[in-house]
Amino acid sequence: MAAPLVTNVWPRAAASILVAAPDARQIIDAVYKQDNSRDSYWRARLDVYDKKGVARSKKFSLRKLGTLGNSKTLARFTDPAEVRGVGLLTYNQTGVGDRQWLYTPAIQRTRRIAPQERGRKFLGTDFTNEDMAERVLDDYTYKLLGEGEVIEGRKCYKIEARPVAADRSQYSYVYMWVPVDVPYTVLAEMYDKAGQRVRVLKASQLEKISGIWVAKQVEVSTPADGTRSVMVIEEIKFNSGLKEDMFTQQALEKADVF
C-alpha cells in the first residue's frame, strides 16, 4: 500500500497528568490527508535485484488524478525496450475492489487483472499488482500497537491494519510505522493468510515538495526469495492540471504517450 494530527488532552488530576492515547485511525487519516494534491506526475527508476544482488533497471512514469486512496492512476514504462509502452491503469475507490487493466503493446492487448491475480509480481519486480494500487482508507481497520520504536532516527507509532473483508486484500494484516513528527509510512510489513511475512516496504529520503511529504526512495523486498526492488523518484510535479480523459482504457492503449 506516507506529525500525526493528533490532539493531546492534558487534564490535571491531583498531582498527575494524563495524556490521551493517540487514535490509530486518526494517525493514518493524517497520512492520507497530508497529500492534498488534486493530481500528480512523476518519473522514476526501478532497480530490481535478484537473490545474487544482480540489478536490472526499468524506468516509468506515473500520473495520478484524485486524492490518496480515492484516485485513478496510470503507470507507463519507458525503458528498457522490451517493456516500453507497457501500461497499468488502476481505479481506487472506497467500497469497491481495485480495478486494474494492463496494456501490452507487443500484442496490442488490454487485459483486466482479476482479483485472484493481485498477489502476482508486477513485471518481475517485488511489487505485486495490489502494491501498485493505493490502499483505500476505509478498506481497513486500524489498531495502535505501540509508540516509541525508532526507525531511521525517527520515533514512530506502530499500527496494525486489517482488511474489513478478505476480498479487499491479498494480505491478512499489515504492520505500519508512522513517525510522530511526519505523517508518512516509513516502514510496512505485509503478512499473508498463514501469518508469514511476505513483503517489506521501506520509504526513505523524505522531502517536502509543494507542502506535501514525499519519499524519494521506496524499497520493497520479498524475504522468502531474497529479492528486492528499489524505486527512486527522479521528478515529481503536483497540480499540473491532468484531465479525466487521461485515465481511460483508450488512453492506456496510447503506448507512445508518457
Backbone as JSON, one array per atom type, in Angstrom:
{
  "sequence": "MAAPLVTNVWPRAAASILVAAPDARQIIDAVYKQDNSRDSYWRARLDVYDKKGVARSKKFSLRKLGTLGNSKTLARFTDPAEVRGVGLLTYNQTGVGDRQWLYTPAIQRTRRIAPQERGRKFLGTDFTNEDMAERVLDDYTYKLLGEGEVIEGRKCYKIEARPVAADRSQYSYVYMWVPVDVPYTVLAEMYDKAGQRVRVLKASQLEKISGIWVAKQVEVSTPADGTRSVMVIEEIKFNSGLKEDMFTQQALEKADVF",
  "N": [[1.07, -0.53, 0.0], [2.54, 6.99, 3.96], [3.74, 15.58, 11.55], [1.53, 13.21, 12.96], [-1.87, 14.37, 13.04], [-2.76, 14.58, 15.76], [-4.65, 15.27, 18.55], [-3.66, 16.05, 21.69], [-4.77, 15.58, 24.95], [-4.52, 17.12, 28.02], [-5.45, 16.73, 30.87], [-5.48, 17.7, 34.31], [-5.2, 15.89, 37.26], [-5.21, 15.89, 40.58], [-1.89, 15.4, 41.47], [-1.09, 14.29, 39.13], [-0.6, 13.92, 35.57], [-2.54, 13.21, 32.86], [-2.37, 11.71, 29.68], [-4.03, 11.65, 26.64], [-4.4, 8.73, 24.72], [-3.12, 8.3, 21.43], [-5.16, 7.96, 18.52], [-5.38, 5.26, 16.3], [-6.67, 5.22, 13.78], [-6.95, 7.95, 13.34], [-4.29, 8.74, 13.1], [-3.5, 7.42, 10.72], [-5.34, 8.59, 9.02], [-4.35, 11.17, 8.92], [-2.02, 10.68, 7.51], [-3.02, 10.13, 4.98], [-4.42, 12.52, 4.4], [-2.47, 14.47, 4.33], [-1.38, 14.63, 1.82], [-2.67, 16.67, -0.2], [-3.06, 17.13, -2.85], [-4.53, 17.65, -6.11], [-3.82, 16.36, -8.4], [-1.02, 14.47, -9.68], [2.28, 13.95, -11.06], [4.92, 11.83, -11.85], [8.3, 10.77, -12.52], [10.27, 7.84, -12.49], [12.92, 5.6, -11.49], [13.39, 2.12, -11.43], [15.06, -0.22, -9.77], [15.73, -3.54, -9.92], [16.64, -6.19, -7.95], [18.05, -9.4, -8.0], [18.35, -12.55, -6.15], [21.06, -12.87, -6.04], [22.03, -10.39, -6.02], [22.27, -9.06, -8.38], [21.39, -6.45, -10.54], [18.64, -5.15, -12.42], [17.46, -2.51, -14.38], [14.57, -0.48, -14.68], [12.53, 2.04, -16.16], [9.9, 4.35, -15.53], [6.85, 6.27, -15.81], [4.36, 7.95, -13.85], [1.03, 8.91, -13.55], [-1.41, 10.55, -11.58], [-4.77, 11.08, -10.6], [-6.91, 12.65, -8.42], [-7.63, 12.12, -4.87], [-5.51, 10.66, -2.31], [-5.98, 7.24, -2.07], [-8.47, 7.39, -3.19], [-8.64, 7.48, -6.14], [-7.41, 7.71, -9.57], [-4.92, 6.06, -11.38], [-2.22, 5.99, -13.73], [0.31, 4.11, -14.81], [3.26, 4.01, -16.76], [5.68, 2.3, -18.55], [8.92, 3.17, -19.71], [11.53, 2.38, -20.29], [13.48, -0.64, -20.11], [13.72, -1.42, -23.69], [12.14, -3.71, -24.08], [9.96, -3.48, -22.38], [8.89, -1.08, -22.93], [6.24, 1.15, -23.2], [4.39, -0.52, -21.98], [1.57, -0.47, -19.91], [-0.26, 0.34, -16.89], [-3.39, 0.72, -15.67], [-5.22, 1.92, -12.98], [-8.03, 1.98, -10.88], [-8.9, 3.31, -7.87], [-11.17, 3.09, -5.32], [-13.38, 3.83, -2.68], [-15.01, 1.21, -1.0], [-15.13, -0.42, -3.19], [-13.5, -3.04, -4.88], [-10.09, -2.93, -6.05], [-9.72, -1.89, -9.4], [-8.09, -2.9, -12.21], [-6.22, -2.58, -15.23], [-4.13, -3.96, -17.65], [-1.96, -3.05, -20.21], [-0.35, -4.36, -23.01], [1.87, -3.53, -25.35], [3.24, -5.06, -27.3], [1.58, -7.08, -28.12], [-0.62, -5.65, -28.52], [-2.78, -5.56, -26.67], [-5.26, -5.18, -24.17], [-5.84, -6.12, -20.9], [-7.98, -7.09, -18.3], [-7.09, -7.2, -14.92], [-7.59, -9.85, -12.86], [-9.17, -10.34, -9.61], [-7.96, -12.5, -8.21], [-5.41, -12.36, -9.09], [-4.05, -10.4, -7.79], [-1.92, -10.87, -6.11], [0.23, -11.48, -7.68], [3.53, -10.88, -8.92], [4.47, -7.76, -10.3], [5.49, -7.28, -13.48], [7.93, -8.66, -13.02], [9.02, -7.45, -10.77], [9.38, -6.75, -7.21], [7.09, -5.61, -6.37], [3.67, -6.29, -6.11], [0.66, -6.74, -8.1], [-1.38, -5.66, -6.54], [0.12, -4.02, -4.84], [0.79, -2.01, -6.53], [-1.38, -0.44, -6.59], [-3.26, 2.07, -4.75], [-3.89, 1.89, -1.27], [-7.15, 1.82, -0.04], [-8.5, 3.87, 2.38], [-10.8, 3.24, 4.01], [-11.02, 0.54, 3.66], [-9.79, -0.89, 5.56], [-9.29, -1.77, 9.02], [-7.89, -0.23, 11.95], [-5.33, -0.47, 14.41], [-3.58, 0.65, 17.2], [-0.45, -0.43, 18.11], [1.81, 0.25, 19.45], [4.16, 2.81, 20.54], [7.1, 4.66, 20.1], [9.13, 3.14, 19.02], [12.11, 3.43, 17.12], [12.73, 4.38, 13.89], [14.9, 4.81, 11.28], [16.0, 6.97, 12.67], [13.77, 8.3, 13.62], [11.17, 8.63, 15.99], [8.44, 6.45, 16.16], [4.96, 5.6, 15.6], [3.51, 2.38, 15.87], [1.36, 0.57, 13.91], [-1.34, -1.63, 13.33], [-2.97, -2.84, 10.49], [-5.91, -4.2, 9.22], [-7.72, -5.85, 6.66], [-11.16, -5.08, 5.99], [-12.67, -6.98, 4.83], [-12.08, -10.2, 3.37], [-11.8, -10.12, 0.61], [-10.72, -7.7, 0.05], [-7.99, -7.53, 0.09], [-4.84, -9.18, -0.6], [-3.38, -9.62, 1.6], [-3.32, -10.65, 5.03], [-2.88, -9.09, 7.25], [-1.26, -5.95, 7.97], [1.62, -4.41, 9.23], [2.45, -1.15, 10.16], [4.66, 1.61, 10.34], [4.68, 4.85, 11.46], [6.14, 7.98, 11.62], [6.19, 10.09, 14.53], [6.48, 12.77, 14.07], [6.16, 13.18, 11.35], [3.73, 12.76, 8.92], [3.75, 10.05, 7.42], [4.13, 6.83, 6.04], [6.85, 4.99, 6.89], [7.81, 2.47, 7.1], [6.65, -0.77, 6.37], [5.23, -3.94, 6.95], [4.06, -6.77, 5.38], [1.75, -9.41, 5.74], [0.76, -12.76, 4.97], [-2.13, -14.97, 4.57], [-1.42, -17.12, 6.11], [0.03, -16.04, 8.09], [2.64, -15.44, 7.53], [5.44, -13.37, 6.95], [5.54, -11.69, 4.02], [6.27, -9.55, 2.47], [8.2, -6.53, 2.55], [8.24, -3.08, 3.04], [10.15, -0.17, 2.69], [10.47, 3.22, 3.17], [12.32, 6.07, 2.33], [14.53, 8.98, 2.4], [12.89, 11.28, 2.86], [11.1, 14.11, 1.85], [9.79, 17.39, 1.66], [7.69, 18.56, -0.73], [6.22, 21.1, -2.48], [4.66, 21.49, -0.22], [3.92, 18.92, 0.49], [4.62, 15.79, 1.89], [7.02, 13.54, 0.63], [8.45, 10.43, -0.24], [11.53, 9.96, -1.55], [12.76, 7.66, -2.19], [11.83, 4.28, -2.35], [11.81, 1.05, -1.12], [10.98, -2.27, -1.8], [10.92, -5.51, -0.58], [11.18, -9.11, -0.87], [11.22, -11.36, 1.43], [11.31, -14.24, 1.45], [12.28, -14.89, -1.05], [14.62, -13.52, -1.25], [14.93, -11.23, -2.76], [14.75, -7.82, -4.0], [13.3, -4.63, -4.77], [14.03, -1.4, -5.77], [12.75, 1.75, -5.84], [13.36, 4.86, -7.22], [12.53, 8.14, -7.15], [12.73, 10.47, -9.67], [11.68, 12.79, -10.66], [9.01, 14.94, -9.76], [5.75, 16.31, -9.88], [3.11, 18.41, -8.79], [-0.4, 19.08, -9.09], [-0.74, 19.83, -11.87], [-2.77, 20.01, -13.64], [-4.02, 17.69, -14.77], [-6.27, 15.72, -16.79], [-9.5, 14.04, -16.81], [-9.83, 12.4, -19.06], [-7.39, 11.31, -19.48], [-7.18, 9.01, -18.13], [-8.36, 6.6, -19.01], [-9.32, 3.51, -20.67], [-8.83, 3.86, -23.34], [-6.84, 5.83, -23.32], [-4.9, 4.38, -22.0], [-4.09, 2.6, -23.97], [-2.58, 4.12, -25.66], [0.37, 3.8, -26.31], [2.59, 5.34, -26.83], [2.45, 7.62, -25.4], [3.78, 9.31, -22.77]],
  "CA": [[0.0, 0.0, 0.0], [3.04, 8.21, 3.63], [3.42, 14.7, 12.66], [0.12, 12.96, 13.01], [-2.71, 15.45, 13.53], [-3.36, 14.01, 16.95], [-4.84, 16.24, 19.61], [-3.37, 15.5, 23.0], [-5.51, 16.21, 26.04], [-3.66, 17.08, 29.21], [-6.19, 17.1, 32.08], [-4.74, 17.53, 35.56], [-5.96, 15.29, 38.35], [-4.29, 15.92, 41.72], [-0.52, 15.71, 41.06], [-0.75, 13.53, 37.93], [-1.01, 14.43, 34.27], [-2.96, 12.11, 31.99], [-2.27, 12.03, 28.26], [-4.92, 10.83, 25.83], [-3.7, 7.88, 23.76], [-3.44, 8.64, 20.05], [-6.06, 7.04, 17.84], [-4.7, 4.72, 15.12], [-7.35, 5.69, 12.57], [-6.65, 9.37, 13.19], [-2.92, 8.83, 12.62], [-3.5, 7.03, 9.31], [-6.11, 9.6, 8.3], [-3.43, 12.29, 8.7], [-1.1, 10.26, 6.44], [-3.74, 10.29, 3.71], [-4.85, 13.9, 4.14], [-1.36, 15.41, 4.14], [-1.26, 14.8, 0.37], [-3.92, 17.33, -0.59], [-2.99, 17.49, -4.27], [-5.6, 17.18, -6.99], [-3.19, 15.42, -9.32], [0.44, 14.43, -9.59], [3.0, 13.28, -12.13], [6.32, 11.61, -11.5], [9.16, 9.84, -13.26], [11.05, 7.08, -11.52], [13.75, 4.46, -11.89], [13.12, 0.96, -10.6], [16.18, -1.16, -9.81], [15.25, -4.83, -9.44], [17.79, -7.01, -7.57], [17.76, -10.81, -7.77], [18.91, -13.04, -4.89], [22.51, -12.76, -6.1], [22.38, -8.98, -5.96], [22.39, -8.52, -9.74], [20.3, -5.5, -10.73], [18.1, -4.75, -13.72], [16.78, -1.23, -14.2], [13.42, -0.11, -15.5], [12.09, 3.41, -15.92], [8.48, 4.53, -15.82], [6.2, 7.49, -15.34], [3.06, 7.68, -13.24], [0.11, 10.03, -13.38], [-2.49, 10.28, -10.64], [-5.84, 12.08, -10.51], [-7.75, 12.39, -7.25], [-6.99, 12.11, -3.57], [-4.89, 9.41, -1.94], [-6.94, 6.21, -1.7], [-9.7, 7.57, -3.97], [-7.98, 8.08, -7.29], [-7.11, 6.93, -10.77], [-3.51, 6.18, -11.7], [-1.75, 5.35, -14.96], [1.76, 3.92, -14.84], [3.72, 3.67, -18.11], [7.11, 2.02, -18.6], [9.61, 3.82, -20.82], [12.77, 1.65, -20.55], [14.17, -0.85, -21.38], [12.91, -1.53, -24.89], [11.18, -4.82, -24.05], [8.76, -3.12, -21.62], [8.48, 0.27, -23.31], [4.84, 1.27, -23.59], [3.52, -1.29, -21.1], [0.86, 0.45, -19.02], [-1.17, -0.2, -15.88], [-4.42, 1.68, -15.27], [-5.82, 1.47, -11.73], [-9.05, 2.79, -10.22], [-9.0, 3.07, -6.42], [-12.42, 3.7, -4.88], [-13.9, 3.32, -1.42], [-16.11, 0.24, -1.07], [-15.03, -1.2, -4.42], [-12.18, -3.63, -5.05], [-9.26, -2.3, -7.07], [-9.94, -2.28, -10.78], [-6.83, -2.69, -12.9], [-6.1, -3.05, -16.61], [-2.74, -3.98, -18.12], [-1.82, -2.98, -21.67], [0.92, -4.87, -23.54], [1.92, -3.06, -26.75], [3.77, -6.07, -28.22], [0.45, -7.82, -28.69], [-1.7, -4.67, -28.62], [-3.87, -6.14, -25.92], [-5.58, -4.71, -22.83], [-6.42, -7.22, -20.13], [-8.4, -6.78, -16.93], [-6.43, -8.03, -13.93], [-8.59, -10.48, -12.0], [-8.87, -10.22, -8.17], [-7.06, -13.55, -7.75], [-4.07, -12.07, -9.59], [-3.49, -9.24, -7.09], [-0.69, -11.26, -5.44], [1.3, -11.75, -8.65], [4.52, -9.82, -9.06], [4.24, -6.9, -11.45], [6.61, -7.17, -14.42], [9.17, -9.19, -12.48], [9.51, -6.68, -9.64], [8.87, -7.21, -5.93], [5.77, -5.03, -6.22], [2.6, -7.09, -6.7], [-0.37, -5.91, -8.73], [-2.06, -4.91, -5.47], [1.02, -2.99, -4.32], [0.82, -0.9, -7.49], [-2.58, 0.38, -6.34], [-3.28, 2.74, -3.45], [-4.81, 1.28, -0.32], [-8.29, 2.66, 0.3], [-8.5, 4.06, 3.83], [-11.91, 2.57, 4.67], [-10.98, -0.9, 3.42], [-9.03, -1.5, 6.65], [-9.43, -1.29, 10.4], [-6.56, 0.13, 12.43], [-5.1, -0.64, 15.84], [-2.27, 1.11, 17.65], [0.25, -1.48, 18.84], [2.86, 0.81, 20.29], [4.8, 4.05, 20.12], [8.42, 4.79, 20.68], [10.16, 2.49, 18.2], [12.84, 4.4, 16.3], [13.02, 3.94, 12.53], [15.66, 5.84, 10.55], [16.21, 8.14, 13.52], [12.51, 8.95, 13.98], [10.26, 7.92, 16.86], [7.29, 6.08, 15.34], [3.82, 4.79, 16.01], [3.36, 1.11, 15.16], [-0.08, 0.37, 13.7], [-1.77, -2.83, 12.61], [-4.1, -2.63, 9.59], [-6.5, -5.45, 8.76], [-8.8, -5.59, 5.71], [-12.5, -5.27, 6.54], [-13.17, -8.21, 4.22], [-10.98, -10.96, 2.76], [-11.64, -9.79, -0.8], [-10.13, -6.37, -0.1], [-6.52, -7.58, 0.02], [-4.15, -10.47, -0.54], [-2.73, -9.7, 2.89], [-4.17, -10.86, 6.2], [-2.71, -7.87, 8.03], [-0.07, -5.15, 7.65], [2.16, -3.55, 10.28], [2.95, 0.1, 9.59], [5.34, 2.52, 11.25], [4.49, 6.24, 11.05], [6.83, 8.87, 12.56], [5.38, 11.01, 15.33], [6.61, 14.14, 13.57], [5.94, 13.26, 9.9], [2.63, 11.87, 8.57], [4.15, 9.25, 6.26], [4.51, 5.46, 6.41], [8.26, 4.79, 6.54], [8.08, 1.04, 7.1], [5.45, -1.61, 6.4], [5.45, -5.38, 6.79], [2.83, -7.39, 4.92], [1.65, -10.81, 6.13], [-0.25, -13.49, 4.22], [-3.19, -15.62, 5.34], [-0.8, -18.07, 7.03], [0.78, -15.28, 9.09], [4.03, -15.33, 7.12], [5.83, -12.06, 6.41], [5.81, -11.93, 2.6], [6.83, -8.38, 1.8], [8.6, -5.44, 3.44], [8.4, -1.8, 2.35], [10.89, 0.85, 3.41], [10.46, 4.52, 2.5], [13.39, 6.9, 2.87], [14.8, 10.26, 1.74], [11.66, 12.07, 2.93], [11.28, 15.51, 1.45], [8.53, 18.11, 1.49], [7.64, 19.2, -2.04], [4.94, 21.82, -2.61], [3.91, 21.32, 1.01], [3.49, 17.53, 0.61], [5.71, 14.88, 2.17], [7.26, 12.54, -0.41], [9.64, 9.59, -0.08], [12.22, 9.94, -2.85], [13.19, 6.29, -2.43], [10.99, 3.25, -1.74], [12.31, -0.29, -1.38], [10.1, -3.39, -1.46], [11.67, -6.75, -0.62], [10.46, -10.36, -0.68], [12.17, -12.11, 2.27], [11.43, -15.66, 1.1], [13.03, -15.03, -2.3], [15.89, -12.8, -1.17], [14.95, -10.21, -3.81], [14.24, -6.5, -3.62], [13.14, -3.64, -5.84], [14.22, -0.06, -5.22], [12.2, 2.8, -6.69], [13.93, 6.18, -6.95], [11.78, 9.17, -7.86], [13.65, 11.42, -10.28], [10.96, 14.06, -10.89], [7.62, 14.9, -9.3], [5.01, 17.57, -10.02], [1.76, 18.37, -8.26], [-1.41, 20.03, -9.56], [-0.4, 20.34, -13.2], [-3.99, 20.11, -14.45], [-4.33, 16.47, -15.51], [-7.68, 15.61, -17.11], [-10.14, 12.72, -16.66], [-9.69, 11.56, -20.25], [-6.06, 10.71, -19.48], [-7.25, 7.83, -17.28], [-9.33, 5.69, -19.6], [-8.69, 2.41, -21.39], [-8.34, 4.4, -24.59], [-5.57, 6.49, -23.01], [-3.97, 3.31, -21.65], [-3.61, 1.95, -25.18], [-1.7, 5.01, -26.4], [1.65, 3.38, -25.72], [3.64, 6.32, -27.1], [2.22, 8.78, -24.56], [4.44, 9.09, -21.48]],
  "C": [[1.16, 0.58, 0.0], [2.36, 9.15, 4.54], [1.92, 14.59, 12.77], [-0.64, 14.16, 13.55], [-3.48, 14.92, 14.74], [-3.47, 15.09, 18.01], [-4.62, 15.57, 20.94], [-4.12, 16.29, 24.06], [-4.7, 16.05, 27.31], [-4.46, 17.5, 30.46], [-5.34, 16.86, 33.32], [-5.69, 16.92, 36.61], [-5.0, 15.12, 39.51], [-2.9, 16.26, 41.2], [-0.15, 15.04, 39.76], [-1.25, 14.23, 36.68], [-1.32, 13.25, 33.38], [-2.93, 12.55, 30.55], [-3.17, 11.09, 27.47], [-4.1, 10.01, 24.83], [-4.08, 8.28, 22.34], [-4.31, 7.56, 19.43], [-5.43, 6.57, 16.54], [-5.34, 5.22, 13.83], [-7.03, 7.16, 12.31], [-5.23, 9.57, 12.65], [-2.85, 8.51, 11.13], [-4.28, 8.03, 8.47], [-5.22, 10.81, 7.98], [-2.43, 11.96, 7.59], [-1.76, 10.48, 5.08], [-4.01, 11.75, 3.39], [-3.69, 14.85, 3.91], [-1.06, 15.63, 2.65], [-2.59, 15.35, -0.13], [-3.93, 17.75, -2.06], [-4.2, 16.96, -5.03], [-5.06, 16.16, -7.98], [-1.68, 15.47, -9.14], [1.02, 13.66, -10.77], [4.42, 13.05, -11.64], [6.98, 10.6, -12.41], [10.06, 9.14, -12.25], [11.88, 6.0, -12.2], [13.49, 3.32, -10.91], [14.25, -0.04, -10.81], [15.75, -2.46, -9.14], [16.45, -5.75, -9.21], [17.35, -8.46, -7.36], [18.47, -11.28, -6.5], [20.44, -13.03, -4.86], [22.98, -11.31, -6.05], [22.57, -8.33, -7.3], [21.16, -7.66, -10.03], [19.93, -5.33, -12.2], [17.3, -3.48, -13.5], [15.64, -1.06, -15.18], [13.1, 1.34, -15.19], [10.61, 3.52, -16.29], [8.02, 5.9, -15.33], [4.87, 7.1, -14.72], [2.28, 8.98, -13.12], [-1.0, 9.61, -12.42], [-3.47, 11.42, -10.63], [-6.71, 11.71, -9.33], [-6.93, 12.36, -5.97], [-6.45, 10.72, -3.26], [-5.94, 8.42, -1.45], [-8.28, 6.35, -2.4], [-9.3, 8.25, -5.28], [-7.95, 7.16, -8.49], [-5.63, 7.14, -11.06], [-3.22, 5.47, -13.02], [-0.23, 5.32, -14.93], [2.16, 3.45, -16.23], [5.23, 3.47, -18.09], [7.73, 2.61, -19.88], [10.89, 3.09, -21.23], [12.8, 0.42, -19.64], [13.18, -1.12, -22.52], [11.83, -2.6, -24.78], [9.92, -4.51, -23.23], [8.25, -1.73, -21.99], [7.03, 0.29, -23.79], [3.88, 0.45, -22.74], [2.88, -0.34, -20.09], [-0.05, -0.27, -18.06], [-2.1, 0.92, -15.43], [-5.13, 1.11, -14.04], [-6.85, 2.48, -11.26], [-9.11, 2.36, -8.76], [-10.24, 3.81, -5.92], [-12.93, 3.03, -3.62], [-15.07, 2.36, -1.65], [-16.1, -0.64, -2.3], [-13.62, -1.78, -4.52], [-11.41, -2.92, -6.16], [-9.63, -2.82, -8.46], [-8.69, -1.9, -11.56], [-6.87, -3.29, -14.3], [-4.64, -2.94, -17.03], [-2.73, -3.98, -19.64], [-0.42, -3.42, -22.07], [1.02, -4.49, -25.0], [2.41, -4.1, -27.73], [2.67, -6.88, -28.89], [-0.79, -6.94, -28.82], [-2.96, -5.18, -27.91], [-4.02, -5.49, -24.56], [-6.3, -5.83, -22.1], [-6.78, -6.75, -18.73], [-7.69, -7.74, -15.98], [-7.48, -8.54, -12.95], [-8.2, -10.36, -10.53], [-7.89, -11.27, -7.68], [-5.62, -13.34, -8.22], [-3.39, -10.94, -8.81], [-2.17, -9.58, -6.39], [0.46, -11.55, -6.39], [2.25, -10.57, -8.74], [4.3, -9.06, -10.37], [5.52, -6.77, -12.27], [7.95, -7.6, -13.81], [9.77, -8.41, -11.34], [9.0, -7.31, -8.33], [7.52, -6.59, -5.59], [4.75, -5.99, -6.84], [1.61, -6.15, -7.37], [-1.09, -5.06, -7.68], [-1.19, -3.79, -4.94], [1.11, -1.79, -5.26], [-0.4, 0.0, -7.36], [-2.43, 1.07, -4.99], [-4.26, 2.01, -2.53], [-5.91, 2.27, 0.05], [-8.44, 2.69, 1.81], [-9.57, 3.23, 4.53], [-11.95, 1.07, 4.43], [-10.26, -1.65, 4.54], [-9.5, -0.97, 8.0], [-8.02, -1.11, 10.96], [-6.48, 0.02, 13.95], [-3.69, -0.19, 16.19], [-1.63, 0.03, 18.52], [1.32, -0.93, 19.77], [3.36, 2.13, 19.75], [6.14, 4.15, 20.82], [9.51, 4.08, 19.91], [10.8, 3.54, 17.3], [13.2, 3.77, 14.97], [13.71, 5.08, 11.8], [15.77, 7.13, 11.37], [14.95, 8.85, 13.97], [11.68, 8.06, 14.9], [8.95, 7.69, 16.12], [6.17, 5.43, 16.13], [3.87, 3.48, 15.22], [1.87, 0.78, 15.11], [-0.32, -0.92, 12.92], [-3.0, -2.48, 11.77], [-4.6, -3.99, 9.12], [-7.64, -5.13, 7.79], [-10.16, -5.89, 6.33], [-13.16, -6.52, 5.98], [-12.02, -8.87, 3.48], [-10.74, -10.57, 1.31], [-11.02, -8.42, -1.03], [-8.62, -6.41, -0.3], [-6.01, -9.01, -0.01], [-3.54, -10.71, 0.83], [-3.75, -9.9, 4.0], [-4.09, -9.65, 7.12], [-1.39, -7.22, 7.63], [0.33, -4.37, 8.89], [2.76, -2.32, 9.61], [3.57, 0.95, 10.68], [5.24, 3.94, 10.68], [5.19, 7.14, 12.05], [5.86, 9.8, 13.29], [5.37, 12.4, 14.7], [6.39, 14.29, 12.07], [4.82, 12.28, 9.52], [2.91, 11.07, 7.29], [4.54, 7.86, 6.75], [5.94, 5.19, 5.94], [8.66, 3.32, 6.51], [6.76, 0.3, 7.16], [5.86, -3.05, 6.19], [4.11, -6.02, 6.47], [2.84, -8.89, 5.21], [0.52, -11.5, 5.36], [-1.24, -14.18, 5.15], [-2.64, -16.62, 6.35], [0.02, -17.37, 8.11], [2.25, -15.15, 8.78], [4.3, -13.93, 6.57], [6.28, -12.26, 4.96], [6.42, -10.73, 1.89], [7.14, -7.3, 2.84], [8.82, -4.18, 2.61], [9.13, -0.83, 3.25], [10.91, 2.14, 2.58], [11.5, 5.42, 3.15], [13.56, 8.16, 2.01], [13.51, 11.1, 1.69], [11.96, 13.54, 2.64], [9.91, 16.15, 1.26], [8.58, 18.9, 0.19], [6.26, 19.81, -2.21], [4.04, 21.58, -1.41], [3.46, 19.9, 1.29], [4.71, 16.66, 0.87], [5.79, 13.79, 1.12], [8.5, 11.73, -0.02], [10.31, 9.48, -1.44], [12.74, 8.54, -3.18], [12.3, 5.32, -1.66], [11.55, 1.88, -2.13], [11.28, -1.32, -0.93], [10.9, -4.67, -1.62], [10.74, -7.94, -0.37], [11.38, -11.28, 0.1], [12.37, -13.56, 1.84], [12.28, -15.88, -0.15], [14.4, -14.38, -2.24], [16.04, -11.74, -2.25], [14.43, -8.89, -3.27], [14.17, -5.61, -4.84], [13.18, -2.26, -5.22], [13.74, 0.98, -6.23], [12.77, 4.15, -6.27], [13.17, 7.2, -7.8], [12.75, 10.24, -8.37], [13.01, 12.78, -10.53], [9.54, 13.9, -10.38], [7.0, 16.29, -9.43], [3.61, 17.36, -9.45], [0.89, 19.42, -8.94], [-1.04, 20.69, -10.89], [-1.59, 20.36, -14.14], [-4.3, 18.88, -15.28], [-5.85, 16.32, -15.67], [-8.19, 14.17, -16.98], [-9.87, 11.81, -17.85], [-8.29, 10.96, -20.4], [-6.03, 9.4, -18.7], [-8.36, 6.89, -17.73], [-8.59, 4.54, -20.28], [-8.16, 2.88, -22.74], [-6.99, 5.08, -24.4], [-4.5, 5.45, -22.68], [-3.32, 2.7, -22.9], [-2.79, 2.85, -26.09], [-0.29, 4.84, -25.85], [2.76, 4.4, -25.91], [3.48, 7.58, -26.28], [2.77, 8.5, -23.18], [4.21, 10.25, -20.53]]
}
